[in-house]
Amino acid sequence: MTAELVRGQNHALDRTRVEIRITAGGPVVAAVTLGDAQGRLPGTEAVAHPGAPRRTGIEVPRQAAAEHRLAVDLGALPDAVHRVSVLLALPTGFGALTTFGAAAPPSVRVTDLDGTGLAGYTLTGLGAESAVVAVELYRRAGAWKVRAVGQGYADGLAALLRDQGLPQAAELAAEIEEAVGRGHARAVPAPAPAAANRPDGHARPLHPAPGTTTPPAADRAAAAPPAASDGHSAHAPAEHGPSVHAPSAHGPGPTAPTAEGATPTTPTTPTAPPAGAPVDYRHPKRRATPAPATPTPPVSAPGDPVSPASPPAPSLPVAGDAAGWSMEERLHNQVWGMFEDLTRSVAAYRSASDFAESRLEQELDTALSDPRNRLGTAADAARATARDKHAALVTQARAALDRDLAQLAAESEVVEPALPPAFARWDSPVWQAHRSAQERPMALRLGDLHLPEVRDLRIPMLVRLPLERGLWIDCGPDAYVWRGPDPDRAYARRELGSALTDGPPDEAELRRLSLETAVALAARMLAVHPAGEFAVQVIDPGGTALPALAPLLETGVLPAAPVPGAQGVATVLEGLTRRVDLVQMAVRSRAADALPPDVDTADQLLIVHDFPHGFDDRAVTRLRYLADEGPAVGVHLLMVADRAQAREYGPVLDPLWRSLLRITPVPDAHLADPWVGHAWTYEPPLAPRGSQVVRQVLVRVAEARRERRS
């Protein structure tokens, strides 16, 4: 699926033969430069252009056109080529366009030879530029990636080529213009605009390439990620480091119909917004909420004063305003959309800020490169001008971010109270009226996520059910590594107790918080499953988890305290291993009714505490087996462990750790989103201090079980 890039973002390419498809609002010239590791050009032979359309591994069109296809064979390029830059320029002498800002932003898509999209980029924000480096394909560690560049030049193609180190830039630019003039008769006009909105009322991507349609929810979900996939999580980010992968399967199912019982309609091709319009980073699976109709002003009698017309009221966010067959699915997709919207908005802001810093450095270097200009009023004026431009760019980027954040904050205020128990925080009123669930939910809230640019906006971290990956709550000292700003530390002090007032908590406090997190997650999973269809088992060889397990034991949800020692470990693992084997055989043989009566077919959550104490080699092997084979037949693993203490087993446990999703008992910025690698701060799903909500929920679960048995 196509990865939609923002300026500065890169995306890995898994093939060497690709097409680059360009769509613009008028005729443009397409060219390709082949640079070295620094992006410098050895000579005119390193440029493929209408006058010389073929170079080794590259072929470009011979004329200006509104649509182009460029053929690229990265495997055929010389070893000295490290950067393949795609250039767009406005031809002179014909056509109404003299700047890119006068037309819809051009769009560039990197595709497979059959047209399958790999990466796309829309060059928004262009103004007086008449030439631009759209994207570049670059070699890194033997692999190829594509980067969205969007660097424009108001002085045209000659200035662009000169900036890439080509001595004959002016002569080559003139040669290209002459070749384009010869092919003027073959120029292709811009395509006619299409409808701007999908007929089913859903919002659409910002600037999809003409001829494409918005993919359904499942396809967009598969396209979303960055990093790797686990196939179940709604939008759980990837952990920094090699041990945990990011999910990619976010789509819950087919796109919602336009009306009750109606058949979904085929989306039409959207058009790009007019030049200068604000960038829309909304998730394409959202519905476009129409603004309330402006009332018709009353007719004034002759002589009455004329009052100015009031502006139309802005559209208000609505809970469940996303694609989906049910309210639960629509809320799930809306939360997913908020997560992606925030990712894109912050990525655009950071990219713009980085561009402003880079431009400031370049302008200061240019102004001060001549020793004669380093002193005096001229140098001061040049520095002041460069800093003013930098401040203006940053201010503009921050204003755009604040606008998006205000919209998302307003949406969060509406969505959060409407979330069902499986998605809601523990302080939500929905838990006070919660009763036994009738069916399994589609996802579960594992905590909250936020970014340093806006710490007050928290996005629920949802994972799909049934869990296809186990969870690992890291209770070691490394779990408390502050990478975020001080306000995050203040949050931890306020929410997690006085133990965090003066620095990191000790090991005992981390273990207490880890067990509280495990019990809170177990209680949530028990509460959102139908009565009797989910059970919890605990391994606690040292017997140190009993205080934290009190809510489970006192309510009867956990029938008995875990048996300490190696015998307790072996008994639980042997029973669950037998259940996995028998259910697997029954599923393969389609003989579920033939299971022995002592086999509990309810889904199981195994909480493992104090690992690796009490585990021998046989127990470790069984644990790895349950982590690999258990999720497919309803056995899920939740480990509360310090990985540093388990290193004595060496690489034998590496596959186990890699198969688990790491979360922490304290807020920590160890997760990365799937697109651009933002460091998200994760906050555990703990109940408010002093609250009895978890115990109350477990009491209701126990009552529902007794009613079901009776």
N, C-alpha and C positions, 0 to 999 in steps of 0.2 A: 504494500500500500504506500501511497505517496506521503512522505514526511514534509509537512509544511514548515519551512524555515523562516526565521527572522534574521535581520541583519547581524552578521557576525557568527551565526550558528553554523555548525558543520554536521555532516551526516556521512556515515561510512557507506562505501559502495562495495557490494559483494560480487560485482562482475566488471569486466574490463571493456566490453563492447556495449556502448550506450548511444542513445540519441538525445540531443538537446533541442527541445521544442520551445520556440519563442513566439509570443503573441504580444502585439503592441497596438496602440490606438491609431497608428498610421504607419506609412512605410519607414522602415529602419534598415540600416546596414548592419550585418552581422559579420564578425571577424573573430579569430582565435589567435592568441599569442602563446608561444611555447617558451617558458622561462626556466632558468636554472633554480637552484635551491633558494636563492635570494629574490627570485622573480625577475631577474634581469634578462634582456634579450640580446643574443650574440650578434644579430643582424636582421636584415629584412627577410631572410630565408626562414626565420622563426615566426613569421606571421602568415596565417592563411586568411585571405581576403578575396573580394569579388574579382580582383585582377589576377590572383593566383589562388584559386579555390582549393587546391589539393596540396597537402603536405603529408609527410609520412604519418599515417594514423589519423588524419584529420581531413574532412571535406566540408566546405561551407557553400552557401548559395552564391550565385553570380550577380544577383540584382537586389535592389531594395524591395522590401515587401513587409506587409503587416504580419505575416506569419512565416516562420522559418523552421527548417529541420536541419540540424548539424549532426554529422556522423562522426563519432569519436571511437577509436580503438586504442585504449590506453596500453594494451599489451604490445602494440606495434611501435610505440614511441621510443626514441633513443634513450639510453640510460641517463644522458645528461639532462633530460627534460624532467623537471619536478613540479612545474606549475603549468596548468592549461587554463588560461584566462579567456572567458567569453566576453567579447566587447560588443556594445550596441552604440550606434552613432546615427544621428539624423542627417540625411543627405541634403546637400545644398542645391539650389537651382530649380527644384520642383517640390511640390507638396506644400501644405499650409503650415506644417509644424516646424518651428525653429527652436523650441525647447521642449524637453520631456514634460515639464509642468503644465503644458498646454493641452495635454491629452490624458487619457486614462493610463495609469501606471503599467509599464510592460510587465509581463509575467514570463518566467523561465521555468521549464520543467525538465528534469533529467529522467529519462524513461529507458526501459528495456527496448530491444529491437521490435517487440510486438506491441509497444505502446504502453506497457504496464508502468505506472508511475513509481519512481524511486524517491525523488525529492523535488519540491517545488518552492519557488521564491517569487514574491511580487515586490517590485522595486517601488515602494511607496516613499513619499517625502521628497521626490525630485522636483526641482523648480526651474532655474535658469540653465541647467546642464543640457548640453547637446551631445555629449558622449559619456558613456558610463561603463565601468567594469561590473558586469551583472553578477556572475558567479565565477568561481575558480575551482578546478579539480586539482588536488595536490597530493603528492606522494609522501606518506609518513610511515616509517618503519616497514617499508615494503608493501604497504597497502594504500589504496586510493580512497580519498574522501572528497566530498563536495562542500564548499563553504559559500554562504550567501554574503556577497561583498557590497554591492550597491554603491560604489564610489563614483561620483559623478564629476565631470569637468565642464565648466562653462566655456572654456576656450576651445572645445572641440576635440576631434580625434588626434590632432597633432600634439596637443598638450598631454593627452592620455598616453600616447606612445612615447613621448619624451619622458614622462614620469616613470616608465618602465625601462628606461636606460637605453633607448634606441637612438643612436646619433642621427640617423637619416629620417627622423620622425616627420618633419615637414614634407620632405620629398615623397615619403610613402603615403602620407595622408592625401597629397595631391594625386598620386597614382590611383588610390582607391576611389577618390571622387571621379576621376576620369573613367574608371571602369564602371562605376555605378551609372554615370551618364550614358555610357554606351548601352547599358541594359535597362534604360529608363522605360522603354516600351513594354518591358516584361514585368514592370512593377505591379504588385498585387494590392488592391485597396484594402482598407480595414474592414473587418467583418461587421455586419449589421448588428446593432445591440439587441440583446435578448431580454427577457423578463428579469427583473431584479430580484424577485422573491419566488420561492418555491410555492406551488399551488397548494401544498398541504399546510401552509402557514408556518413552516419551520424556518428558523434562521439559517443562513447559508454561510459557507466559508467566505473569508474576506475577498479574495480575488482568485477564484479557481480559473484555470485555463479554459478558454472557450472550447466547447466540444466535450467537456467533462461534466459529470454530475456529482452531486454530493453522495458519497457512499453511505450505505445503511449503517446503523449503529454498530453492528458486529464488525463490519469492515473497518470503520474508523477506529474501533477499539484495537484491532489487530495492528493498525498502522501506527498507533500512538507511540510505542516505544522503540524509549532510549534504552539502553543497557540490554538486559536479557528478559526472559519471560518465565512466569510460573503458571500461567494459564488459569488463574482463578481469581486474582485480586482485582477489586474494582479500580483502585488507583493507588495501591501501595507503592511508594517509591522504592528505588533500589538502594541498598546499603552501600556506602563508600567502601571499596575494597572488593576482593575477589570472591568472598565467601557467600554472599547473598545476591540474588539476581532480582531484577525488577520485573513486575508482571506486565503482561501486555494484553491479556484478554479482558477487555473492559465491557464489551458490548453484551447486554443481557439477552438480546433477541431481536425480532423484527421491528421495524419502525412502526410507530403507532399510526392507526388510521386517522383520517381527517375528521371523521365523525363516528358516532356509535354504529358499528356494523358496516361501515363503509370500507371500500377497498383502497389501500394507499395508492396515490397517484404517482406518476413518474415525474421527478423533478426536472425543471427546465434549466437552461444555462443562465446563470446570473451574470450581471454586468458589473464592472468595477465601479466604485464610487467616483464622483467627480474629483478633479484635482483639488488638493487643499482640504478635502473632507477629513474629519478625524478617523484614525484607524480603528476598526472594529475588531476587537480581539475575542468576541464572544464565541463560545463553543458552537459548532455548526449543528449540533443535535438539539439546541434550544428552540423553543417556539418563539417567534417574534411577537411580543405582547403589543397589540395595537394601542396607540394613544387614544384616550377618550375623545370622542367627537367634540369639536368646538361648537357650542350652541350658536345658532344664528342670532345676531344682535337684533333687537327690536327696531322696527321702522320708526325713525324720528319724524315728528311733526315739523312743519315749517317753522323756523325760528328757534327750535330747541337746540341747546348746545350739543355738539357732537363729541362724544366720549371716545377716546382711543380704544381700538380693539385690543382686548387682553390676549396675551399669548396662550396657545393651547397648553393644557395641563400635561406635564410629563407622564409617561407611562410608568406605572408602579410595578415592582416585582411581585410575582405570584408564586406561591409554593406549588410544586408539581408542574411547572411550566417547562416541560421537556418531553421528548418522545417516549412512548411507553404504552403498554397495554393496560397497566394497572397503576394506581396511585403510588404504590411502593416502587414500581419500576421507574415511574416518572421522577420521583424524588431521588432515587438512586442515580439516574442519569443527570439530574440537575446538579447534584453534589459533584459528580464527575466533571460536569461542565464548568462548575465554579473552580475546581482544582486546575483544569486546563486553562481557563481564562486568566487566573492569577499567575500561572506559570508564564503564559505568553506576555502578559502585561509587564511583569517584572523583567523578563528577558529583553523586551524592547527597551525598557528604561535603562537596564545595565548596558545594553549594546550602545544606546545613544550616549550614555555617560562615557563609555570607553572611547567612542568615536570623538567626543568632545576633548577628552584628555589627549588622544593621539594628535588631533588637529592642533591643539594648543602647543604641543611639543614641536610639531613640524613648523608652525608659523614662527615660534621663537627661534628655532634653529636657523630658519631662513633669514629672519631679520638680523640675527647676530652672527651669521656666517662670515660677513665681511668685517675684519677688525676695525675698519674706519667707522663703522656704524654702531660699535659697541658702547660708545659713550655719547653724551649729549642729548639734546631734546629729541632727535630723530629716533634714537634707540628707546627712550622712555615712551614716546608715542606709539612705536611699534609694539612694545610689550603691553601697553595699556589696551591697544586695539585688540590684540590677540586674547587677552584675558576677558575683555568685554564680550567677544564672540563666544568664548568658552562659557561664560556665565549665562549668556542668552540661550545657548544650546541646552545646558543643564536645566535651566529654569523651564524651558519649553518641555523637555522630557519629563521633568517632575510634575508639571501641570497635567500632562497626559496621563501619567501614572495615578495621580491623585483623583482624576476624574474616573478612571477605571476602578480604583479602590473604593471610592464612594458608592459606585453602583454595586459592587460586590458586597460591601458591608450592608447596604440596604437589603440586598437579596438574602444575605445570611440571617438578618434579623427576622425575615419572614419564613425562611426555610427551616431554621433550627427548631422552632416550636412545633412545626408540622411533622417532624420526623417520627416514624414508628419506633417502638422500643428497641428493635435491633440496631437502629441507626442513631438513637438519641443518647445524649449525655446522661450520666447518673443523676444530675440535678434537674432533669426535665420533669415537668408535672405528669408526663405520660406514664411514668413508672408508678405513680400513686394509684392509678386506676387499672393497672395492668392485671390481666387474668391469663390463664393458660392459653397458649397459642393453639390455633387450629391447624396450621400448616407451617412448614419450615420457611423462613424468610430467604430472600435471595442473597443477602449480604449481611455482614456483621461489622460493627464499629470497633476498631482496635485502638482508637485514640484520636488525637487531634494533630494537625500539621499547621505550621505557620512559617513565614519568611521574615527576615529581619527588617525589611522595608515597611512591614505593617504587622506588628506583633499582636494587635487587637483583633485581627481577622483570622479566625481559626477554621480550617477546612476539615470536616470529618474524614478520617482515614478508614475507608471501607475495604473489606476483603470479601470475595465471593464465597458462598457456602454451597456444598460442603468444602471444607478446607482441603486444598490439594497440597499444601505445604504445612509442615509443623511450625511451631513458634518456639523461639528461644529467648527467654527473659534473662538478660545478662546481669548477674548480680555481683560481678567482680568490680574492683576499683576502676578499671578502664571504662566502665559504663558511665562514670561521672567525669566526662571530659568536656569542659565548657568551650565550645567553639563560637557561640553566639555572643551578643552584647550583654551588658550587665542587667538590663531589664529581664532577660530570661532567668538570670540567677535570682532576681527579686521575686519572680513568679514562683520559682521552686521553694523559696523560703516561705512564701505566703501559703502555698497549697500543700506542701509536703511536711510542714512541721518545723519546730525549732531546731532540730538536729542540723539543719542546713544554714544556720545563721552565720557561721564564721568559717566557711570553707567546705571542702568535700565531706560527705558523711563517712562514718567508719564502715567497716565491712559488715558488722552486725546490723546497722541501720539499712544498708543496701539490701541485705537479705530479707529484712522485714518488709521493706517496700516492694521487693520482687515478689514475695509470697502474697502480699495484699493484691498486687496486680494480677497474679495468677488466679486467685480466688475470685476477683471481680470479673475476669474474663470467663471463668467457669460458670459463675452465676448468670452472666448474660447469656451464655450459650444454652444453659439449662432452661432459662426463662423464655427464650424465643423459639424453642422447639416444642412440639406437642408433648403432652405429659406421657412419660414412659418411653419416649423415642430417643432419649439422650441420657447418658450416664457418665459419671466421673469415677475414675480410679486414681489412686495416689501411691507413688513409691517414695518412701522417706526412710532410708536405711538408718539414719542417725536419730530419728524420732524428735527432731528439733522443729518440725513444722506444725506441731499440734496447736499452738496458740493462734497461728494464722488460719488454720483449718477449722477453727471453732464454729464459724457460721455454717459450714457444710455439715459438721458432725452434729451440732445441737438441733438443727432443723431436720435431721434424718435423711438429707439428700445423699450424704456419704454414709453408707450403712454402718461402717466401723472404722476405727482408727487404723491407719496403715501399720502392717506388721514390720517392726524394725529388723535390721540386720540383713545379711545376704539371703536368708531364707525367704523373707518378705519380698525381696527383689525377684528371686527366681520364681516364686509362686505367681505373682502378677504377670510377669513376662511370659511364663509358660502358658497361662490361661489365655492371654490375648493372642499369642502366636497360634495356639490351637484354633481360636475363633477365626483368625484371618485365613488359615489353611482351609478350614471346613467351609467357610462362606465362599471362598474362591472356587473350591470344587463344586459347590452347589450352583454357583452362578454359571460356571462353564458347562455343567451338566443340565442346567435348567431344571434343577430339582430342589428348589428352596424348601419345599414341604418335607424333604427327607432329612433335614437337619436334626440332630439330637435335641431332645427337649431342654437340656441344660445349657444350650448355647443361647446367649442373650443377643438377639439380633438388633438391639438398639445401638445407635452410634455411641462410640466410647471416646472419652477424652482422658488420656493418660498424662497426669502431672508427675514429672520426675524431679524430685528435689535432692539436693546434696550430691549430685553426680560429680565424680565417679565413685564416691564412697559406697562400698558394698557391692560393686560390680566386678565380676571376674570376666575373663575373655568370652565365656559362653554368653553371659548376660549382655555384654557389649554387642556381640553379634546379633542377638535377638532384638536389641534396641534398634540397631541399624535396619534390620529386616522390617520391623514395625514402621519405621520412618519411611521406608521405600514402598512397601506393599500395603500398609494399613489404610492410607487415605482412600484408596479405591474401594474398600469394603467397609468404610465407616469407622476406622480406628485412627484417631488423631493424637499427635504428640505435642505436649507443651513442657518444655524443659526449663527449669530454674537452675542455672548453673553458671559457674565462673570458668570461662574457657581456659584461662591460664592454669587452673588446677588440673585440667584434663590433658595437658600437653604431655604428660608422662606416657600416654598411649601412642604418641607419635602420629604418623600420617594415617593410622588406621581409622581415626575419627574425622579426618578431613571431609570425606563424603557426607558424613552426618551433619557437620556444621554447615556445609554448603547447601544442604537441602532444607535448612530451617531459615525462617525469616526472623532476624534479630530485632528485638525491641528492648527498651530500657525502662527501668523503674523510675527514672528521673528525666526531666526534659533534656534532650540532647540532639545536636544537629548532625546525626550520622546517616541520614537518608538522603538520597538523590532522586530527583524526578526523572522520568523516562525520556525527556526531550533534550534539555540543555544542561542537566546536572546541577540544578539549584540545590544548595544545602538546606534541606527542610528541617526545622526543629520539631521533633516528635515529642508529644506529651502523653503519658500513660493514661489509661481510662480508669482512674481511681475515683471513688466517691468522695464528696466533700468531707472535710475533717469533721468528725463527730456525727455524721449522718448514719442512720440505720437502714438506709434504703436497700442495701445489698441483703441484709438479713431478712427484711420484710419480703423481698422478692423470693428468696429461698423458701420462706414459710409458705408462700402461695404455691410454689412449685411442689413442695411436699404434700400440701393439701390436694392439689390436682392429681398427684399420683395415687393418693389413697382413694379419691373418688373414682378414678379409672379402674382400680383393682376391685372396688366394691360394685 
